[in-house]
Amino acid sequence: MSAAPATATRPSVPESGVEETDVTEDASPEETSAASPTSPAVATAPAAAPTREGDTKAYAFGDIEIRLTPNELGVYTAVHIPNPSQKPMSFSFTVRVTGPQGYEVMMKRFFPHVLPGDTGREAGLLIDEDEAPVPADPTVEIVAFEQTGA
């Protein structure tokens, strides 16, 4: 199964204070505004065309950066989520990395307390449990993203 990068929207803040974005390939590329200027939401805009640095493919989904580097065992995946707000924030996300011939791996993580101006970072080697061949040109999409005040 092969998938193209999904389209996301900027999270909006409901009265509960929890921001959530579910991503689908049919999502509108329009963005909704953040809660307030003192508590900006992390932008999860549609991914621009990825850039390449050697074997590494870098995607930018608004403020979120995802880097993919295939190797013999799997796809090394690094996710960076900045906190542009004036208060600590928590982030959770799920990304899906895919390639031809059935390669599909999900990465779900939680950053519990990211200070203002800091960046939550996570990286790991994603190995397909079904032993599908590692793609030379993997793709990524954000499946879910949530932002809350810490």
C-alpha positions in Angstrom: 0.0 0.0 0.0 1.4 3.4 -0.9 0.1 6.6 0.5 0.7 10.3 -0.4 1.2 12.8 2.4 -2.1 13.7 4.0 -3.6 17.1 4.2 -4.0 18.6 7.7 -5.6 21.7 9.2 -4.5 24.0 12.0 -6.0 22.8 15.3 -8.7 25.0 16.8 -9.3 25.3 20.5 -12.7 24.3 21.8 -13.9 25.6 25.2 -12.4 22.5 26.9 -8.9 23.8 26.1 -8.0 20.6 24.3 -6.9 21.0 20.7 -7.3 18.1 18.3 -6.8 17.5 14.6 -7.8 14.4 12.8 -6.2 14.1 9.4 -7.8 12.7 6.3 -6.7 12.8 2.8 -9.9 14.7 1.9 -9.3 17.5 4.6 -9.5 21.0 3.4 -6.2 22.9 3.2 -7.9 25.9 4.8 -6.6 26.8 8.2 -8.7 27.9 11.2 -7.2 30.4 13.6 -5.6 29.6 16.9 -7.2 30.3 20.3 -5.4 33.5 21.1 -2.2 35.4 20.4 -0.8 34.4 23.8 -1.5 30.7 23.1 -0.9 29.9 19.5 -1.6 26.5 18.2 1.1 24.4 16.5 0.4 24.7 12.8 -0.2 21.4 11.0 -0.7 22.7 7.5 -0.5 20.5 4.4 2.9 19.1 3.8 4.9 20.9 1.1 7.0 18.9 -1.2 9.6 17.1 0.9 13.2 18.2 0.7 16.2 15.8 0.5 19.5 15.7 2.2 21.3 12.6 1.1 19.1 9.6 1.9 17.0 11.7 4.3 13.6 13.0 3.2 12.3 16.0 5.3 8.6 16.9 5.4 7.2 20.1 6.9 3.6 20.0 8.1 3.3 23.7 9.2 5.4 23.9 12.3 5.9 20.1 12.6 9.0 18.6 10.9 9.3 14.8 10.1 12.5 13.3 8.7 12.6 9.9 7.2 15.9 8.0 6.5 15.6 4.4 5.2 18.2 1.8 6.0 18.5 -2.0 5.8 16.2 -2.7 8.8 13.5 0.0 8.6 12.9 3.7 8.3 14.6 6.0 10.9 11.9 8.5 11.7 12.5 11.8 13.6 9.6 14.1 14.6 10.1 17.7 15.9 7.1 19.6 17.4 7.9 23.2 18.6 5.9 25.0 21.4 5.3 28.5 20.1 3.1 29.4 23.0 3.9 31.4 26.2 3.0 28.4 28.5 4.0 24.8 28.8 2.1 22.5 26.4 1.6 18.7 25.9 1.5 17.1 22.5 0.5 13.7 21.3 0.7 12.5 17.7 0.4 9.5 15.5 2.2 9.3 12.2 2.1 6.6 9.5 5.1 5.8 7.4 4.4 3.8 4.2 6.0 2.5 1.1 5.4 0.2 -1.8 5.0 -3.6 -1.3 3.0 -3.2 1.9 5.4 -1.4 4.2 3.3 0.4 6.8 4.3 1.4 10.3 2.6 3.7 12.8 4.5 5.8 15.4 2.5 7.2 18.3 4.1 9.4 21.0 3.3 11.8 23.8 5.3 14.8 24.8 4.0 15.6 28.3 5.5 19.0 29.2 7.2 21.1 26.5 8.3 24.4 27.8 7.6 27.7 25.8 10.1 28.0 23.0 11.3 24.4 23.3 10.7 21.6 20.9 9.5 18.1 21.6 11.7 15.6 19.8 11.3 11.8 19.2 13.1 9.5 16.9 13.1 5.8 16.3 13.7 3.0 13.8 10.4 1.8 12.4 10.4 -1.8 11.4 7.4 -3.4 9.6 6.1 -6.4 11.6 5.0 -8.2 8.5 8.6 -7.9 7.2 7.6 -5.9 4.1 10.6 -4.6 2.2 12.0 -1.2 3.4 11.0 1.5 0.9 13.8 3.5 -0.7 11.4 6.4 -0.9 9.1 6.3 2.1 6.2 8.7 2.6 4.6 10.0 5.9 1.3 11.4 7.0 0.0 12.7 10.3 -2.9 10.5 11.4 -3.7 12.3 14.6 -2.4 15.3 16.5 -3.5 16.8 19.9 -2.2 19.8 21.8 -3.2 20.6 25.4 -2.0 23.0 28.1 0.4 21.2 30.4 
